[in-house]
Amino acid sequence: MILKVSRVKPENCQMFAMVLPRNKLCNDNAMNKTVEVHSSVSALVQRALELILSKAETAISKRGQFTIALSGGSTPKPLYEAIANQKLPWDKIHVFWGDERYVPADHPDSNELMARRAWLDQVAIPQGNIHAIPTLSANPEVDAAKYNQHLQTFFNSASGEFPALDVVLLGMGDDAHTASLFPYTEALKVSDRLVTVGNKDDNLRITFTYPFINAARSVIFLAAGANKRPALAQIFAPVADDFAYPSRLIRPQGELYWLLDAAAGLEL
Ligand SMILES: O=C(O)[C@H](O)[C@@H](O)[C@H](O)[C@H](O)COP(=O)(O)O
């Protein structure tokens, strides 16, 4: 069950704020933002599934393929399991990751491992369509550059260009980080490439940069749990520090969806 929906476009953002002065969902910089509050995590997952299936159908009929970047975290796992139960043209679906912990692909912390177990190992997707983040060179800078190059080759894009993924799926931590863009870290300043090195408490990671995420046709955030409320209040505030709350940097050229459960979103 959906409990609340807010749609904000830049031109009516001002009006929206006047009609609902206490509503903090109006972010002047959002291009085309929809915030939905769902009654439960399973309702949120069902909605994310519907959105992804619809974006995949459109992308495949228009461009012959669907490109999606995955996130880690616990919320997307049932979504990946639900996608695995669909009958889809797997050979036309290309899977990337928005970020990865700097561990081998068989490590329990690996975002790739979670998605392979929940989804990719369960379906007949060609291995060549699985574009995992490399983590084995012992130098995250080298692996970030490799993934950057891999993406440029896949999208046939030049250095400095930001190609559009069809969907970038994102989680958000209770510190407002997304992908591996953590508060007050150097990765937040990187805007000249697709991929860089992220840093969580001195543990290095690999992450999409915010301009690459912002180039996507659709960005879908999944956020569940009452612990996300303070961060969400800052992310949706008209004015706050983007460096303190990195999810604020996500202002895609395409559509932005925030899918929240009631615990995260009802009091916003
Ligand atoms: O690598 C990480 O630090 C986590 O994977 C993180 O980025 C995650 O996506 C969010 O913290 C949301 O996690 P939940 O879905 O478990 O709330």
The ligand as a Gaussian input file, in Angstrom:
#p B3LYP/6-31G(d) Opt

LIG

0 1
 O       28.466000      -0.243000       1.677000
 C       27.744000       0.288000       2.493000
 O       28.117000       1.078000       3.376000
 C       26.296000      -0.038000       2.421000
 O       26.066000      -1.003000       1.442000
 C       25.481000       1.181000       2.148000
 O       25.949000       1.941000       1.097000
 C       24.025000       0.843000       2.028000
 O       23.570000       0.860000       0.711000
 C       23.240000       1.809000       2.838000
 O       23.819000       1.919000       4.100000
 C       21.802000       1.366000       2.957000
 O       21.786000       0.107000       3.534000
 P       20.459000      -0.651000       3.938000
 O       19.728000      -0.970000       2.653000
 O       20.932000      -1.894000       4.616000
 O       19.691000       0.273000       4.811000

